[in-house]
Amino acid sequence: MSSTSALMAVITSEPASTSELYDRVGYPTLARLGLIPYHAFRAELAALAATGSIERDTAPDGSTIWRRPDEIEPVDGPILA
């Protein structure tokens, strides 16, 4: 499993802090991927945000929160070109 796959598996459209995501991934997976150092884990999240795969924001308490972008809902009707 790649670091991208492991991170995307735990990130939802609901905002979560870096620490929450770290806990969701779990120590065994973090160790296998070399992401136990917090700065390495955070750098992987930042790289995903740079590609637009996830979004980064700041919570009211100043912590960084991450989430998947809102899905665009399909709209019934004709396709306009």
Distance bins in CASP14 RR format, pairs under 12 A and 6 or more apart:
PFRMAT RR
TARGET T0000
AUTHOR 0000-0000-0000
RMODE 2
METHOD distances of the structure
MODEL  1
1 7 0 0 0 0 0 1 0 0 0 0 0
1 8 0 0 0 0 0 1 0 0 0 0 0
1 9 0 0 0 0 1 0 0 0 0 0 0
1 10 0 0 0 0 0 1 0 0 0 0 0
1 25 0 0 0 0 0 1 0 0 0 0 0
1 28 0 0 0 0 0 1 0 0 0 0 0
1 29 1 0 0 1 0 0 0 0 0 0 0
1 30 0 0 0 0 0 1 0 0 0 0 0
1 32 1 0 0 1 0 0 0 0 0 0 0
1 33 1 0 0 1 0 0 0 0 0 0 0
1 35 0 0 0 0 0 1 0 0 0 0 0
2 8 0 0 0 0 1 0 0 0 0 0 0
2 9 0 0 0 0 0 1 0 0 0 0 0
2 29 0 0 0 0 0 1 0 0 0 0 0
2 32 0 0 0 0 0 1 0 0 0 0 0
2 33 1 0 0 1 0 0 0 0 0 0 0
2 34 0 0 0 0 0 1 0 0 0 0 0
2 35 0 0 0 0 0 1 0 0 0 0 0
2 44 0 0 0 0 0 1 0 0 0 0 0
2 47 0 0 0 0 0 1 0 0 0 0 0
2 48 0 0 0 0 0 1 0 0 0 0 0
3 9 0 0 0 0 0 1 0 0 0 0 0
3 10 0 0 0 0 0 1 0 0 0 0 0
3 25 0 0 0 0 1 0 0 0 0 0 0
3 29 0 0 0 0 1 0 0 0 0 0 0
3 30 0 0 0 0 1 0 0 0 0 0 0
3 32 0 0 0 0 1 0 0 0 0 0 0
3 33 1 0 1 0 0 0 0 0 0 0 0
3 34 0 0 0 0 1 0 0 0 0 0 0
3 35 1 0 0 1 0 0 0 0 0 0 0
3 40 0 0 0 0 1 0 0 0 0 0 0
3 41 0 0 0 0 1 0 0 0 0 0 0
3 43 0 0 0 0 1 0 0 0 0 0 0
3 44 1 0 1 0 0 0 0 0 0 0 0
3 45 0 0 0 0 1 0 0 0 0 0 0
3 47 0 0 0 0 1 0 0 0 0 0 0
3 48 0 0 0 0 1 0 0 0 0 0 0
4 10 0 0 0 0 0 1 0 0 0 0 0
4 11 0 0 0 0 0 1 0 0 0 0 0
4 25 0 0 0 0 0 1 0 0 0 0 0
4 33 0 0 0 0 1 0 0 0 0 0 0
4 35 0 0 0 0 0 1 0 0 0 0 0
4 44 1 0 0 1 0 0 0 0 0 0 0
4 45 0 0 0 0 0 1 0 0 0 0 0
4 47 0 0 0 0 1 0 0 0 0 0 0
4 48 1 0 0 1 0 0 0 0 0 0 0
4 51 0 0 0 0 1 0 0 0 0 0 0
4 53 1 0 0 1 0 0 0 0 0 0 0
4 54 0 0 0 0 0 1 0 0 0 0 0
5 11 0 0 0 0 0 1 0 0 0 0 0
5 25 0 0 0 0 0 1 0 0 0 0 0
5 29 0 0 0 0 0 1 0 0 0 0 0
5 32 0 0 0 0 0 1 0 0 0 0 0
5 33 0 0 0 0 1 0 0 0 0 0 0
5 44 0 0 0 0 0 1 0 0 0 0 0
5 48 0 0 0 0 0 1 0 0 0 0 0
5 53 0 0 0 0 0 1 0 0 0 0 0
6 21 0 0 0 0 0 1 0 0 0 0 0
6 22 0 0 0 0 0 1 0 0 0 0 0
6 24 0 0 0 0 1 0 0 0 0 0 0
6 25 1 0 1 0 0 0 0 0 0 0 0
6 26 0 0 0 0 1 0 0 0 0 0 0
6 28 0 0 0 0 0 1 0 0 0 0 0
6 29 1 0 1 0 0 0 0 0 0 0 0
6 30 0 0 0 0 1 0 0 0 0 0 0
6 31 0 0 0 0 0 1 0 0 0 0 0
6 32 0 0 0 0 1 0 0 0 0 0 0
6 33 1 0 0 1 0 0 0 0 0 0 0
6 34 0 0 0 0 0 1 0 0 0 0 0
6 35 0 0 0 0 1 0 0 0 0 0 0
6 41 0 0 0 0 0 1 0 0 0 0 0
6 44 0 0 0 0 1 0 0 0 0 0 0
6 45 0 0 0 0 0 1 0 0 0 0 0
6 48 0 0 0 0 0 1 0 0 0 0 0
7 16 0 0 0 0 0 1 0 0 0 0 0
7 18 0 0 0 0 0 1 0 0 0 0 0
7 21 1 0 0 1 0 0 0 0 0 0 0
7 22 0 0 0 0 0 1 0 0 0 0 0
7 24 0 0 0 0 1 0 0 0 0 0 0
7 25 1 0 0 1 0 0 0 0 0 0 0
7 26 0 0 0 0 0 1 0 0 0 0 0
7 29 0 0 0 0 1 0 0 0 0 0 0
7 30 0 0 0 0 0 1 0 0 0 0 0
7 33 0 0 0 0 1 0 0 0 0 0 0
7 35 0 0 0 0 1 0 0 0 0 0 0
7 40 0 0 0 0 0 1 0 0 0 0 0
7 41 0 0 0 0 1 0 0 0 0 0 0
7 42 0 0 0 0 0 1 0 0 0 0 0
7 43 0 0 0 0 0 1 0 0 0 0 0
7 44 1 0 0 1 0 0 0 0 0 0 0
7 45 1 0 0 1 0 0 0 0 0 0 0
7 46 0 0 0 0 0 1 0 0 0 0 0
7 47 0 0 0 0 1 0 0 0 0 0 0
7 48 1 0 0 1 0 0 0 0 0 0 0
7 49 0 0 0 0 0 1 0 0 0 0 0
7 51 0 0 0 0 0 1 0 0 0 0 0
7 53 0 0 0 0 1 0 0 0 0 0 0
7 54 1 0 0 1 0 0 0 0 0 0 0
7 66 0 0 0 0 1 0 0 0 0 0 0
7 68 0 0 0 0 0 1 0 0 0 0 0
8 21 0 0 0 0 0 1 0 0 0 0 0
8 24 0 0 0 0 0 1 0 0 0 0 0
8 25 0 0 0 0 0 1 0 0 0 0 0
8 44 0 0 0 0 0 1 0 0 0 0 0
8 45 0 0 0 0 0 1 0 0 0 0 0
8 47 0 0 0 0 0 1 0 0 0 0 0
8 48 1 0 0 1 0 0 0 0 0 0 0
8 51 0 0 0 0 0 1 0 0 0 0 0
8 52 0 0 0 0 0 1 0 0 0 0 0
8 53 1 0 0 1 0 0 0 0 0 0 0
8 54 1 0 0 1 0 0 0 0 0 0 0
8 66 0 0 0 0 0 1 0 0 0 0 0
8 67 0 0 0 0 0 1 0 0 0 0 0
8 68 1 0 0 1 0 0 0 0 0 0 0
9 21 0 0 0 0 0 1 0 0 0 0 0
9 24 0 0 0 0 1 0 0 0 0 0 0
9 25 0 0 0 0 1 0 0 0 0 0 0
9 26 0 0 0 0 0 1 0 0 0 0 0
9 29 0 0 0 0 1 0 0 0 0 0 0
9 33 0 0 0 0 0 1 0 0 0 0 0
9 68 0 0 0 0 0 1 0 0 0 0 0
10 16 1 0 0 1 0 0 0 0 0 0 0
10 18 0 0 0 0 0 1 0 0 0 0 0
10 20 0 0 0 0 1 0 0 0 0 0 0
10 21 1 0 1 0 0 0 0 0 0 0 0
10 22 0 0 0 0 1 0 0 0 0 0 0
10 23 0 0 0 0 1 0 0 0 0 0 0
10 24 1 1 0 0 0 0 0 0 0 0 0
10 25 1 0 1 0 0 0 0 0 0 0 0
10 26 0 0 0 0 1 0 0 0 0 0 0
10 29 0 0 0 0 1 0 0 0 0 0 0
10 30 0 0 0 0 0 1 0 0 0 0 0
10 41 0 0 0 0 0 1 0 0 0 0 0
10 44 0 0 0 0 0 1 0 0 0 0 0
10 45 0 0 0 0 0 1 0 0 0 0 0
10 48 0 0 0 0 0 1 0 0 0 0 0
10 54 0 0 0 0 0 1 0 0 0 0 0
10 66 0 0 0 0 1 0 0 0 0 0 0
10 67 0 0 0 0 0 1 0 0 0 0 0
10 68 0 0 0 0 0 1 0 0 0 0 0
11 17 0 0 0 0 0 1 0 0 0 0 0
11 18 0 0 0 0 0 1 0 0 0 0 0
11 20 0 0 0 0 0 1 0 0 0 0 0
11 21 1 0 0 1 0 0 0 0 0 0 0
11 22 0 0 0 0 0 1 0 0 0 0 0
11 24 0 0 0 0 1 0 0 0 0 0 0
11 25 0 0 0 0 1 0 0 0 0 0 0
11 44 0 0 0 0 0 1 0 0 0 0 0
11 45 0 0 0 0 1 0 0 0 0 0 0
11 48 1 0 0 1 0 0 0 0 0 0 0
11 49 0 0 0 0 0 1 0 0 0 0 0
11 52 0 0 0 0 0 1 0 0 0 0 0
11 53 0 0 0 0 1 0 0 0 0 0 0
11 54 1 0 1 0 0 0 0 0 0 0 0
11 55 0 0 0 0 1 0 0 0 0 0 0
11 56 0 0 0 0 0 1 0 0 0 0 0
11 65 0 0 0 0 0 1 0 0 0 0 0
11 66 1 0 0 1 0 0 0 0 0 0 0
11 67 1 0 0 1 0 0 0 0 0 0 0
11 68 1 0 1 0 0 0 0 0 0 0 0
11 69 0 0 0 0 0 1 0 0 0 0 0
12 20 0 0 0 0 0 1 0 0 0 0 0
12 21 0 0 0 0 0 1 0 0 0 0 0
12 24 0 0 0 0 1 0 0 0 0 0 0
12 54 0 0 0 0 0 1 0 0 0 0 0
12 55 0 0 0 0 0 1 0 0 0 0 0
12 65 0 0 0 0 0 1 0 0 0 0 0
12 66 0 0 0 0 1 0 0 0 0 0 0
12 67 1 0 0 1 0 0 0 0 0 0 0
12 68 1 0 0 1 0 0 0 0 0 0 0
12 69 0 0 0 0 0 1 0 0 0 0 0
12 70 0 0 0 0 0 1 0 0 0 0 0
12 71 0 0 0 0 0 1 0 0 0 0 0
13 54 0 0 0 0 1 0 0 0 0 0 0
13 55 0 0 0 0 1 0 0 0 0 0 0
13 65 0 0 0 0 0 1 0 0 0 0 0
13 66 0 0 0 0 0 1 0 0 0 0 0
13 67 1 0 1 0 0 0 0 0 0 0 0
13 68 1 0 1 0 0 0 0 0 0 0 0
13 69 1 0 0 1 0 0 0 0 0 0 0
13 70 1 0 0 1 0 0 0 0 0 0 0
13 71 1 0 0 1 0 0 0 0 0 0 0
13 72 0 0 0 0 0 1 0 0 0 0 0
14 20 0 0 0 0 1 0 0 0 0 0 0
14 21 0 0 0 0 0 1 0 0 0 0 0
14 24 0 0 0 0 0 1 0 0 0 0 0
14 55 0 0 0 0 0 1 0 0 0 0 0
14 65 0 0 0 0 1 0 0 0 0 0 0
14 66 0 0 0 0 0 1 0 0 0 0 0
14 67 1 0 0 1 0 0 0 0 0 0 0
14 68 0 0 0 0 1 0 0 0 0 0 0
14 70 0 0 0 0 0 1 0 0 0 0 0
15 21 0 0 0 0 0 1 0 0 0 0 0
15 54 0 0 0 0 0 1 0 0 0 0 0
15 55 0 0 0 0 1 0 0 0 0 0 0
15 56 0 0 0 0 1 0 0 0 0 0 0
15 57 1 0 0 1 0 0 0 0 0 0 0
15 58 0 0 0 0 0 1 0 0 0 0 0
15 59 1 0 0 1 0 0 0 0 0 0 0
15 60 0 0 0 0 0 1 0 0 0 0 0
15 63 0 0 0 0 0 1 0 0 0 0 0
15 64 0 0 0 0 1 0 0 0 0 0 0
15 65 1 0 1 0 0 0 0 0 0 0 0
15 66 1 0 0 1 0 0 0 0 0 0 0
15 67 1 0 1 0 0 0 0 0 0 0 0
15 68 0 0 0 0 1 0 0 0 0 0 0
15 69 0 0 0 0 0 1 0 0 0 0 0
15 70 0 0 0 0 0 1 0 0 0 0 0
16 22 0 0 0 0 1 0 0 0 0 0 0
16 23 0 0 0 0 1 0 0 0 0 0 0
16 24 1 0 0 1 0 0 0 0 0 0 0
16 25 0 0 0 0 0 1 0 0 0 0 0
16 45 0 0 0 0 0 1 0 0 0 0 0
16 54 0 0 0 0 0 1 0 0 0 0 0
16 55 0 0 0 0 0 1 0 0 0 0 0
16 56 0 0 0 0 0 1 0 0 0 0 0
16 57 0 0 0 0 0 1 0 0 0 0 0
16 59 0 0 0 0 1 0 0 0 0 0 0
16 63 0 0 0 0 0 1 0 0 0 0 0
16 64 0 0 0 0 0 1 0 0 0 0 0
16 65 1 0 0 1 0 0 0 0 0 0 0
16 66 1 0 0 1 0 0 0 0 0 0 0
16 67 1 0 0 1 0 0 0 0 0 0 0
16 68 0 0 0 0 0 1 0 0 0 0 0
17 23 0 0 0 0 1 0 0 0 0 0 0
17 24 0 0 0 0 0 1 0 0 0 0 0
17 41 0 0 0 0 0 1 0 0 0 0 0
17 42 0 0 0 0 0 1 0 0 0 0 0
17 45 0 0 0 0 0 1 0 0 0 0 0
17 56 0 0 0 0 0 1 0 0 0 0 0
17 57 0 0 0 0 0 1 0 0 0 0 0
17 58 0 0 0 0 0 1 0 0 0 0 0
17 59 1 0 0 1 0 0 0 0 0 0 0
17 60 0 0 0 0 0 1 0 0 0 0 0
17 61 0 0 0 0 1 0 0 0 0 0 0
17 62 0 0 0 0 1 0 0 0 0 0 0
17 63 1 0 1 0 0 0 0 0 0 0 0
17 64 1 0 0 1 0 0 0 0 0 0 0
17 65 1 0 1 0 0 0 0 0 0 0 0
17 66 1 0 0 1 0 0 0 0 0 0 0
17 67 0 0 0 0 0 1 0 0 0 0 0
18 24 0 0 0 0 0 1 0 0 0 0 0
18 25 0 0 0 0 0 1 0 0 0 0 0
18 35 0 0 0 0 0 1 0 0 0 0 0
18 38 1 0 0 1 0 0 0 0 0 0 0
18 39 0 0 0 0 0 1 0 0 0 0 0
18 40 0 0 0 0 0 1 0 0 0 0 0
18 41 1 0 0 1 0 0 0 0 0 0 0
18 42 1 0 1 0 0 0 0 0 0 0 0
18 43 0 0 0 0 0 1 0 0 0 0 0
18 44 0 0 0 0 0 1 0 0 0 0 0
18 45 1 0 0 1 0 0 0 0 0 0 0
18 46 0 0 0 0 1 0 0 0 0 0 0
18 49 0 0 0 0 0 1 0 0 0 0 0
18 54 0 0 0 0 0 1 0 0 0 0 0
18 56 0 0 0 0 1 0 0 0 0 0 0
18 57 0 0 0 0 0 1 0 0 0 0 0
18 58 0 0 0 0 0 1 0 0 0 0 0
18 59 0 0 0 0 0 1 0 0 0 0 0
18 62 0 0 0 0 0 1 0 0 0 0 0
18 63 1 0 0 1 0 0 0 0 0 0 0
18 64 1 0 1 0 0 0 0 0 0 0 0
18 65 0 0 0 0 1 0 0 0 0 0 0
18 66 1 0 0 1 0 0 0 0 0 0 0
18 67 0 0 0 0 0 1 0 0 0 0 0
19 25 0 0 0 0 0 1 0 0 0 0 0
19 26 0 0 0 0 0 1 0 0 0 0 0
19 38 0 0 0 0 1 0 0 0 0 0 0
19 41 0 0 0 0 1 0 0 0 0 0 0
19 42 0 0 0 0 0 1 0 0 0 0 0
19 45 0 0 0 0 0 1 0 0 0 0 0
19 59 0 0 0 0 0 1 0 0 0 0 0
19 61 0 0 0 0 0 1 0 0 0 0 0
19 63 1 0 0 1 0 0 0 0 0 0 0
19 64 0 0 0 0 1 0 0 0 0 0 0
19 65 0 0 0 0 0 1 0 0 0 0 0
19 66 0 0 0 0 0 1 0 0 0 0 0
20 26 0 0 0 0 0 1 0 0 0 0 0
20 41 0 0 0 0 0 1 0 0 0 0 0
20 45 0 0 0 0 0 1 0 0 0 0 0
20 59 0 0 0 0 0 1 0 0 0 0 0
20 63 0 0 0 0 1 0 0 0 0 0 0
20 64 0 0 0 0 0 1 0 0 0 0 0
20 65 0 0 0 0 1 0 0 0 0 0 0
20 66 0 0 0 0 1 0 0 0 0 0 0
20 67 0 0 0 0 0 1 0 0 0 0 0
21 29 0 0 0 0 0 1 0 0 0 0 0
21 30 0 0 0 0 0 1 0 0 0 0 0
21 35 0 0 0 0 0 1 0 0 0 0 0
21 38 0 0 0 0 0 1 0 0 0 0 0
21 41 1 0 0 1 0 0 0 0 0 0 0
21 42 0 0 0 0 1 0 0 0 0 0 0
21 44 0 0 0 0 1 0 0 0 0 0 0
21 45 1 0 0 1 0 0 0 0 0 0 0
21 48 0 0 0 0 0 1 0 0 0 0 0
21 54 0 0 0 0 1 0 0 0 0 0 0
21 56 0 0 0 0 0 1 0 0 0 0 0
21 63 0 0 0 0 0 1 0 0 0 0 0
21 64 0 0 0 0 1 0 0 0 0 0 0
21 65 0 0 0 0 1 0 0 0 0 0 0
21 66 1 0 0 1 0 0 0 0 0 0 0
21 67 0 0 0 0 1 0 0 0 0 0 0
21 68 0 0 0 0 0 1 0 0 0 0 0
22 29 0 0 0 0 0 1 0 0 0 0 0
22 30 1 0 0 1 0 0 0 0 0 0 0
22 33 0 0 0 0 0 1 0 0 0 0 0
22 35 0 0 0 0 1 0 0 0 0 0 0
22 36 0 0 0 0 1 0 0 0 0 0 0
22 37 0 0 0 0 0 1 0 0 0 0 0
22 38 1 0 0 1 0 0 0 0 0 0 0
22 39 0 0 0 0 0 1 0 0 0 0 0
22 40 0 0 0 0 0 1 0 0 0 0 0
22 41 1 0 1 0 0 0 0 0 0 0 0
22 42 0 0 0 0 1 0 0 0 0 0 0
22 44 0 0 0 0 0 1 0 0 0 0 0
22 45 0 0 0 0 1 0 0 0 0 0 0
22 64 0 0 0 0 0 1 0 0 0 0 0
22 66 0 0 0 0 0 1 0 0 0 0 0
23 29 0 0 0 0 0 1 0 0 0 0 0
23 30 0 0 0 0 1 0 0 0 0 0 0
23 38 0 0 0 0 0 1 0 0 0 0 0
23 41 0 0 0 0 0 1 0 0 0 0 0
24 30 0 0 0 0 0 1 0 0 0 0 0
24 41 0 0 0 0 0 1 0 0 0 0 0
24 45 0 0 0 0 0 1 0 0 0 0 0
24 66 0 0 0 0 0 1 0 0 0 0 0
25 31 0 0 0 0 0 1 0 0 0 0 0
25 32 0 0 0 0 0 1 0 0 0 0 0
25 33 0 0 0 0 1 0 0 0 0 0 0
25 34 0 0 0 0 0 1 0 0 0 0 0
25 35 1 0 0 1 0 0 0 0 0 0 0
25 36 0 0 0 0 0 1 0 0 0 0 0
25 38 0 0 0 0 0 1 0 0 0 0 0
25 40 0 0 0 0 0 1 0 0 0 0 0
25 41 1 0 0 1 0 0 0 0 0 0 0
25 44 0 0 0 0 1 0 0 0 0 0 0
25 45 0 0 0 0 0 1 0 0 0 0 0
26 32 0 0 0 0 1 0 0 0 0 0 0
26 33 0 0 0 0 0 1 0 0 0 0 0
26 35 0 0 0 0 1 0 0 0 0 0 0
26 36 0 0 0 0 1 0 0 0 0 0 0
26 41 0 0 0 0 0 1 0 0 0 0 0
27 33 0 0 0 0 0 1 0 0 0 0 0
27 34 0 0 0 0 0 1 0 0 0 0 0
27 35 0 0 0 0 0 1 0 0 0 0 0
27 36 1 0 0 1 0 0 0 0 0 0 0
27 41 0 0 0 0 0 1 0 0 0 0 0
28 34 0 0 0 0 0 1 0 0 0 0 0
28 35 0 0 0 0 0 1 0 0 0 0 0
28 36 0 0 0 0 0 1 0 0 0 0 0
29 35 1 0 0 1 0 0 0 0 0 0 0
29 36 0 0 0 0 0 1 0 0 0 0 0
29 41 0 0 0 0 0 1 0 0 0 0 0
29 44 0 0 0 0 0 1 0 0 0 0 0
30 36 1 0 1 0 0 0 0 0 0 0 0
30 37 0 0 0 0 1 0 0 0 0 0 0
30 38 0 0 0 0 1 0 0 0 0 0 0
30 40 0 0 0 0 1 0 0 0 0 0 0
30 41 1 0 0 1 0 0 0 0 0 0 0
30 44 0 0 0 0 0 1 0 0 0 0 0
31 37 0 0 0 0 0 1 0 0 0 0 0
31 40 0 0 0 0 0 1 0 0 0 0 0
31 41 0 0 0 0 0 1 0 0 0 0 0
33 40 0 0 0 0 1 0 0 0 0 0 0
33 41 0 0 0 0 1 0 0 0 0 0 0
33 44 0 0 0 0 1 0 0 0 0 0 0
34 40 1 0 0 1 0 0 0 0 0 0 0
34 41 0 0 0 0 1 0 0 0 0 0 0
34 43 0 0 0 0 0 1 0 0 0 0 0
34 44 0 0 0 0 1 0 0 0 0 0 0
35 41 1 0 1 0 0 0 0 0 0 0 0
35 42 0 0 0 0 1 0 0 0 0 0 0
35 43 0 0 0 0 1 0 0 0 0 0 0
35 44 1 0 0 1 0 0 0 0 0 0 0
35 45 0 0 0 0 1 0 0 0 0 0 0
35 47 0 0 0 0 0 1 0 0 0 0 0
36 44 0 0 0 0 0 1 0 0 0 0 0
37 43 0 0 0 0 1 0 0 0 0 0 0
37 44 0 0 0 0 0 1 0 0 0 0 0
38 44 0 0 0 0 0 1 0 0 0 0 0
38 45 0 0 0 0 0 1 0 0 0 0 0
38 64 0 0 0 0 0 1 0 0 0 0 0
39 45 0 0 0 0 0 1 0 0 0 0 0
39 46 0 0 0 0 0 1 0 0 0 0 0
40 46 0 0 0 0 0 1 0 0 0 0 0
40 47 0 0 0 0 0 1 0 0 0 0 0
41 47 0 0 0 0 0 1 0 0 0 0 0
41 48 0 0 0 0 0 1 0 0 0 0 0
41 64 0 0 0 0 0 1 0 0 0 0 0
41 66 0 0 0 0 0 1 0 0 0 0 0
42 48 0 0 0 0 0 1 0 0 0 0 0
42 49 0 0 0 0 0 1 0 0 0 0 0
42 56 0 0 0 0 0 1 0 0 0 0 0
42 63 0 0 0 0 0 1 0 0 0 0 0
42 64 1 0 0 1 0 0 0 0 0 0 0
42 66 0 0 0 0 1 0 0 0 0 0 0
43 49 0 0 0 0 0 1 0 0 0 0 0
43 50 0 0 0 0 0 1 0 0 0 0 0
44 50 0 0 0 0 0 1 0 0 0 0 0
44 51 0 0 0 0 0 1 0 0 0 0 0
44 53 0 0 0 0 0 1 0 0 0 0 0
44 54 0 0 0 0 0 1 0 0 0 0 0
44 66 0 0 0 0 0 1 0 0 0 0 0
45 51 0 0 0 0 0 1 0 0 0 0 0
45 52 0 0 0 0 0 1 0 0 0 0 0
45 53 0 0 0 0 1 0 0 0 0 0 0
45 54 1 0 0 1 0 0 0 0 0 0 0
45 55 0 0 0 0 0 1 0 0 0 0 0
45 56 1 0 0 1 0 0 0 0 0 0 0
45 64 0 0 0 0 1 0 0 0 0 0 0
45 65 0 0 0 0 0 1 0 0 0 0 0
45 66 1 0 1 0 0 0 0 0 0 0 0
45 67 0 0 0 0 0 1 0 0 0 0 0
46 52 0 0 0 0 0 1 0 0 0 0 0
46 53 0 0 0 0 0 1 0 0 0 0 0
46 54 0 0 0 0 1 0 0 0 0 0 0
46 55 0 0 0 0 0 1 0 0 0 0 0
46 56 1 0 0 1 0 0 0 0 0 0 0
46 64 0 0 0 0 1 0 0 0 0 0 0
46 66 0 0 0 0 1 0 0 0 0 0 0
47 53 0 0 0 0 1 0 0 0 0 0 0
47 54 0 0 0 0 1 0 0 0 0 0 0
47 56 0 0 0 0 0 1 0 0 0 0 0
47 66 0 0 0 0 0 1 0 0 0 0 0
48 54 1 0 1 0 0 0 0 0 0 0 0
48 55 0 0 0 0 1 0 0 0 0 0 0
48 56 0 0 0 0 1 0 0 0 0 0 0
48 66 0 0 0 0 1 0 0 0 0 0 0
48 67 0 0 0 0 0 1 0 0 0 0 0
48 68 0 0 0 0 1 0 0 0 0 0 0
48 69 0 0 0 0 0 1 0 0 0 0 0
49 55 1 0 0 1 0 0 0 0 0 0 0
49 56 1 0 1 0 0 0 0 0 0 0 0
49 57 0 0 0 0 1 0 0 0 0 0 0
49 64 0 0 0 0 1 0 0 0 0 0 0
49 65 0 0 0 0 0 1 0 0 0 0 0
49 66 1 0 0 1 0 0 0 0 0 0 0
49 67 0 0 0 0 0 1 0 0 0 0 0
49 68 0 0 0 0 0 1 0 0 0 0 0
49 69 0 0 0 0 0 1 0 0 0 0 0
50 56 0 0 0 0 1 0 0 0 0 0 0
51 69 0 0 0 0 0 1 0 0 0 0 0
52 66 0 0 0 0 0 1 0 0 0 0 0
52 67 0 0 0 0 0 1 0 0 0 0 0
52 68 0 0 0 0 1 0 0 0 0 0 0
52 69 1 0 0 1 0 0 0 0 0 0 0
53 66 0 0 0 0 0 1 0 0 0 0 0
53 67 0 0 0 0 0 1 0 0 0 0 0
53 68 1 0 0 1 0 0 0 0 0 0 0
53 69 0 0 0 0 1 0 0 0 0 0 0
54 64 0 0 0 0 0 1 0 0 0 0 0
54 65 0 0 0 0 0 1 0 0 0 0 0
54 66 1 0 1 0 0 0 0 0 0 0 0
54 67 1 0 0 1 0 0 0 0 0 0 0
54 68 1 0 1 0 0 0 0 0 0 0 0
54 69 1 0 0 1 0 0 0 0 0 0 0
54 70 0 0 0 0 0 1 0 0 0 0 0
55 64 0 0 0 0 0 1 0 0 0 0 0
55 65 0 0 0 0 1 0 0 0 0 0 0
55 66 1 0 0 1 0 0 0 0 0 0 0
55 67 1 0 1 0 0 0 0 0 0 0 0
55 68 1 0 0 1 0 0 0 0 0 0 0
55 69 1 0 1 0 0 0 0 0 0 0 0
55 70 0 0 0 0 1 0 0 0 0 0 0
56 63 0 0 0 0 0 1 0 0 0 0 0
56 64 1 0 0 1 0 0 0 0 0 0 0
56 65 1 0 0 1 0 0 0 0 0 0 0
56 66 1 0 1 0 0 0 0 0 0 0 0
56 67 0 0 0 0 1 0 0 0 0 0 0
56 68 0 0 0 0 0 1 0 0 0 0 0
56 69 0 0 0 0 0 1 0 0 0 0 0
57 63 0 0 0 0 1 0 0 0 0 0 0
57 64 1 0 0 1 0 0 0 0 0 0 0
57 65 1 0 1 0 0 0 0 0 0 0 0
57 66 1 0 0 1 0 0 0 0 0 0 0
57 67 1 0 0 1 0 0 0 0 0 0 0
57 69 0 0 0 0 0 1 0 0 0 0 0
58 64 1 0 0 1 0 0 0 0 0 0 0
58 65 1 0 0 1 0 0 0 0 0 0 0
58 66 0 0 0 0 0 1 0 0 0 0 0
59 65 1 0 1 0 0 0 0 0 0 0 0
59 66 0 0 0 0 0 1 0 0 0 0 0
59 67 0 0 0 0 0 1 0 0 0 0 0
END
